Protein backbone atom coordinates (compact mmCIF):
# COMPACT_ATOMS: atom_id res chain seq x y z
CA UNK A 1 0.00 0.00 0.00
CA UNK A 2 1.28 3.42 -0.93
CA UNK A 3 1.12 6.19 1.63
CA UNK A 4 1.79 9.03 -0.81
CA UNK A 5 -1.07 9.94 -3.12
CA UNK A 6 -0.58 11.31 -6.61
CA UNK A 7 -1.95 14.79 -7.22
CA UNK A 8 -4.98 13.32 -9.03
CA UNK A 9 -5.65 10.81 -6.24
CA UNK A 10 -5.41 13.53 -3.60
CA UNK A 11 -7.86 15.77 -5.45
CA UNK A 12 -10.31 12.90 -5.87
CA UNK A 13 -9.93 11.82 -2.23
CA UNK A 14 -10.59 15.35 -1.00
CA UNK A 15 -13.90 15.35 -2.89
CA UNK A 16 -15.14 11.89 -1.82
CA UNK A 17 -13.75 11.32 1.67
CA UNK A 18 -15.90 11.75 4.77
CA UNK A 19 -19.12 11.20 2.80
CA UNK A 20 -18.63 14.45 0.86
CA UNK A 21 -20.00 13.08 -2.41
CA UNK A 22 -23.75 12.79 -1.84
CA UNK A 23 -23.20 10.98 1.46
CA UNK A 24 -21.40 8.03 -0.16
CA UNK A 25 -18.77 6.22 1.86
CA UNK A 26 -15.48 5.76 0.00
CA UNK A 27 -12.39 3.93 1.20
CA UNK A 28 -8.86 4.45 -0.02
CA UNK A 29 -6.54 1.56 -0.92
CA UNK A 30 -8.94 -1.16 0.09
CA UNK A 31 -7.84 -4.80 -0.32
CA UNK A 32 -10.18 -6.89 -2.47
CA UNK A 33 -9.38 -10.42 -3.67
CA UNK A 34 -5.64 -9.99 -3.26
CA UNK A 35 -5.56 -6.58 -4.95
CA UNK A 36 -5.33 -3.11 -3.46
CA UNK A 37 -7.80 -0.84 -5.26
CA UNK A 38 -7.29 2.92 -5.37
CA UNK A 39 -10.76 3.82 -4.09
CA UNK A 40 -13.91 1.86 -3.35
CA UNK A 41 -17.49 2.49 -2.38
CA UNK A 42 -18.25 -0.84 -0.68
CA UNK A 43 -21.97 -0.18 -0.23
CA UNK A 44 -22.38 -0.15 -4.02
CA UNK A 45 -19.44 -2.45 -4.86
CA UNK A 46 -17.83 0.27 -6.97
CA UNK A 47 -14.08 0.52 -7.51
CA UNK A 48 -12.53 3.71 -8.88
CA UNK A 49 -9.05 3.33 -10.31
CA UNK A 50 -7.15 6.50 -11.19
CA UNK A 51 -4.62 5.55 -13.82
CA UNK A 52 -1.42 7.37 -14.65
CA UNK A 53 0.63 7.06 -17.78
CA UNK A 54 2.16 3.76 -16.66
CA UNK A 55 -1.21 2.06 -17.21
CA UNK A 56 -1.07 2.75 -20.95
CA UNK A 57 1.70 0.21 -21.64
CA UNK A 58 0.84 -3.21 -23.10
CA UNK A 59 1.81 -5.22 -20.01
CA UNK A 60 -0.10 -2.91 -17.69
CA UNK A 61 -3.16 -2.93 -19.91
CA UNK A 62 -3.34 -6.72 -19.78
CA UNK A 63 -2.75 -6.85 -16.00
CA UNK A 64 -5.47 -4.24 -15.48
CA UNK A 65 -7.87 -6.17 -17.72
CA UNK A 66 -7.34 -9.40 -15.79
CA UNK A 67 -7.68 -7.61 -12.47
CA UNK A 68 -10.89 -5.89 -13.60
CA UNK A 69 -12.32 -9.23 -14.76
CA UNK A 70 -11.61 -10.83 -11.39
CA UNK A 71 -13.20 -7.92 -9.51
CA UNK A 72 -16.24 -7.99 -11.82
CA UNK A 73 -16.61 -11.73 -11.25
CA UNK A 74 -16.86 -10.93 -7.53
CA UNK A 75 -19.65 -8.43 -8.20
CA UNK A 76 -17.63 -5.21 -8.26
CA UNK A 77 -18.02 -2.55 -10.94
CA UNK A 78 -14.70 -1.02 -11.94
CA UNK A 79 -14.43 2.54 -13.22
CA UNK A 80 -11.07 3.53 -14.63
CA UNK A 81 -10.32 7.21 -15.08
CA UNK A 82 -7.07 8.88 -16.01
CA UNK A 83 -5.09 11.37 -13.99
CA UNK A 84 -6.01 13.91 -16.66
CA UNK A 85 -9.74 13.17 -16.21
CA UNK A 86 -9.47 13.90 -12.50
CA UNK A 87 -7.20 16.93 -12.81
CA UNK A 88 -9.16 18.60 -15.60
CA UNK A 89 -12.71 17.23 -15.32
CA UNK A 90 -13.26 16.22 -11.69
CA UNK A 91 -16.87 17.43 -11.68
CA UNK A 92 -17.69 15.22 -14.67
CA UNK A 93 -15.94 12.24 -13.03
CA UNK A 94 -18.06 12.69 -9.89
CA UNK A 95 -21.25 13.12 -11.95
CA UNK A 96 -20.43 9.90 -13.80
CA UNK A 97 -19.90 8.05 -10.51
CA UNK A 98 -23.27 9.28 -9.21
CA UNK A 99 -24.97 8.17 -12.44
CA UNK A 100 -23.33 4.74 -12.25
CA UNK A 101 -24.52 4.30 -8.66
CA UNK A 102 -27.97 5.50 -9.63
CA UNK A 103 -28.06 2.89 -12.41
CA UNK A 104 -26.94 0.19 -9.94
CA UNK A 105 -29.80 1.06 -7.63
CA UNK A 106 -32.35 0.72 -10.45
N, C-alpha and C positions, 0 to 999 in steps of 0.2 A: 504494500500500500504506500502510495506517495503522500507525503505530508504537504509538499508545495503544490499549489494549484497553478495552472497556466492562467494567463490573463482572462481568456475566454471562460474557463471554468469558474474563476472567482466572480466574474460578472454574473454568470448564470446562477451560481450559488447564492449570491447576494439578493437575487430576485426571488428565488424559490424557498430559501431556508426559513425556518420558523413560521411555516404556514402562510407565507406572504403571497403566494399565487393562489388566489381563490380558496384559501384554507386547506390546500392540499399539503400532505406531509411527504417531504422528499428526504431521502438519505443520501449521503455522499460516500462513495467507495464501499458499497455494500457487497459482501460476498454472496454469490449465487452459483450453485453447481460447480464450484471450483474456480470460478472467475470472480474478479473484482470489477464491478461495473462502476462507471463514473458517477451516475446519479440514478436513483430509483424512487418510484412512488409505489410502495408495496401494496397499498390499498387497491390500486388499479392494475397491478402487475405491469407497470410501465418502466422501461429502462431508457434513459437518455444518455447516449454516448456522444461526447464532444471530441471530434476527430481533428487532429492536426495534420500537417503535411505528410508525416510518416505513414499515415493510413492509406495513402494513395499509391503505394508501391505494391507490386504483384503479390509478394509473399504476405504482406499485411492484409491485403484485400481478401485473400483466401482464408486466412486465420479469422478475420472478422466475420466472414460469411459462415464459417463452421460454428463459430461461437454464437452468432445470431440464431442459427438453426437450432442449436441445443437449447438456448433460452426460450425460443418460440415453442419447442416441443414440451417445455415445462410450463407453458401457459403465459409466458411473458411477451409483451409487445416491445420491440426494440426500435427506438427512433435514433437515427444517426444524423447529427448536424455537424457542420464544419466550424472551426474556430471563426472563420469569416462570417458565417451565418450569425453566430452569437455576438461578435464584435460589431457588426454593421446592421443587423436586423433582429435584435433581441426581442422586440415587441412581437414581431411576426412568429418567431420561434415559440414564444409563450402562448400566443393565440392558437398556433397549430397544436400544441400540447393540450390545451383546453378543449379544442375540437375533438382530438383523438379520444380524450377521456369521456367527453360527451357521447361520442359514437360507441364507446365500450359500454356505457350505461344503458344504451338503447337496446 
